[in-house]
Amino acid sequence: MRLLAGNGEADDQYSYESPLMHSSRRALLSLALLLSVSSALATPGLDELTDQLKSAADFRVRVSAALQLGKSLTGDAALPLEAALDDSNASVRAAAAAALKNLGDQAALPVLKAHRSDKSEAVRAQVSAAIKSLEEERLTGQKPKVLIKLGMMKNESGVKSKKIESELADSSRRKLSALPGVRVLAADGSGPSTDSSSGKAGSVPMVMVTGNISELTALREGRSIKYSASVEYVLHTMPEQAIAAKVSGRASATATERDTQDASTLAEIRRSVLEAAIASALRRAPPALLAAARL
């Protein structure tokens, strides 16, 4: 899937290509996926924080941006934080090192080690602390910042298929598990021992995530068919299961006339659109997870 430039922070355009065999020849499947993301949170986005860290004239704004990036639970925050280790202000450099420690990205170790001779004693101390923490996590296994319990995954689109609910659950688990600092509990709830009275496993807060497919349609437009999918996730604090945040996403794709002649191609398009809607919704899950985990 190849990312193309979109029209705004919450609207991205994807182009998906999948080669399929049609008897003795290979046909090329192309579709445009238009994604929109909405979030119940009004916190600064990754792009905004990155710009602040890079360009804000006030060093205090850069310090704040670095610390927030360190809490973002997204691997995309690592590169701007690594660059900030060369900031002209020692407080910003120290904040960047602390943020990399909090982010828990092992890939930052080489860059941190290259800054062990910083001219500021405070920065050297913070860099050393970050290196020590990351190396210990690498040896002992990284401790998650948030545990996720997957709750009910519903299909309220009107399309009767248990397979669709399974696709929602499986894709949600994969994409949430890919977030740094996040551990998704097994389907049977097994994992670290949990204190049911606090909603935590040890000192790690737990969040329950439920999902719902609200739309999954296929509408004929002339000789083509337009597929659309909408997905919403609700994040609940634990153990009270109070609603803390919501994230939602939508995707659509148009199949060509030739695509409509093959059932397997249409099934692949529907699956791809649902996957794109799920990715759209979970793209901004990290700040919502932090809010639900009270971090």
Number of C-alpha atoms within 10 A of each C-alpha: 11 8 11 10 9 13 9 9 12 15 15 18 18 19 14 17 13 13 11 13 9 10 7 6 8 10 14 12 18 17 20 16 24 20 25 21 23 18 21 13 16 8 12 13 15 19 12 13 23 23 13 19 28 17 12 15 10 10 18 14 15 27 24 17 26 30 23 22 28 25 20 27 25 22 17 14 23 23 14 17 29 20 14 24 25 14 18 10 15 21 18 26 29 26 25 36 32 22 26 31 24 20 26 27 21 17 13 20 19 10 16 22 14 11 18 17 14 17 10 14 13 14 24 21 16 21 30 20 15 25 24 14 16 24 16 12 15 14 8 9 10 17 13 15 21 25 25 24 23 22 16 13 20 19 22 14 17 11 12 10 10 10 10 20 19 14 15 21 20 12 16 24 19 11 15 20 16 14 18 20 22 20 21 26 17 12 12 8 13 11 13 13 10 18 14 12 9 15 21 20 16 11 13 17 24 30 28 25 25 19 24 20 26 16 20 22 17 17 11 12 10 8 10 15 19 18 24 21 26 25 30 24 22 20 27 26 21 22 16 11 14 13 14 21 21 22 23 26 26 29 30 25 25 21 23 16 12 12 20 14 10 11 10 12 18 19 11 13 24 23 17 21 28 28 21 26 28 29 23 27 26 24 20 23 25 20 23 24 27 19 17 26 24 12 11
